[in-house]
Amino acid sequence: MGWDNAPSHICRGGDLRGLAFCCPPIKYCPIHQALQILKISPEEFIKIKEEFGKRTKLGVGENTCFHSLVWCCKITKPCPYRDYELKRNNISPDEYMELKKKLAEEILRNSRFFKEAVEAFVKRGVSRELAEKALLETGDLKKAYELIKRSLGTQE
């Protein structure tokens, strides 16, 4: 089914999960602010995405702008280069978006922001599993907190 609640691109105001759709951080754009929030350097970000590409089908894409599908945009944004590589490598749009979701989770899990936010929730009595799930589903601290409150049925 792809990724039902996929965020917008970072440059379009998407949450932190939108980093899965970003280009390498070679010029100043909103990606740098998102990386600062996550407490990830541009070099760490590049490494996370490149390593993910080596382990998955997102590593292919020699005809894309940055020679790998890890750097490509959301499936709803038209791109003949990405679409050519998807077809060439027998990757469906749903599979592509499922892989992008896993990439977004990988980026978040490897950030100091994620680790610190999970610990903060755990200190407040939230289970680690629920804290991680909420952060990965929302890509946003405030929205994660709201999701946790709904899950626990509290009005705090």
Order of alpha helices (4+ residues) and beta strands (2+ residues): alpha-alpha-alpha-alpha-alpha-alpha-alpha
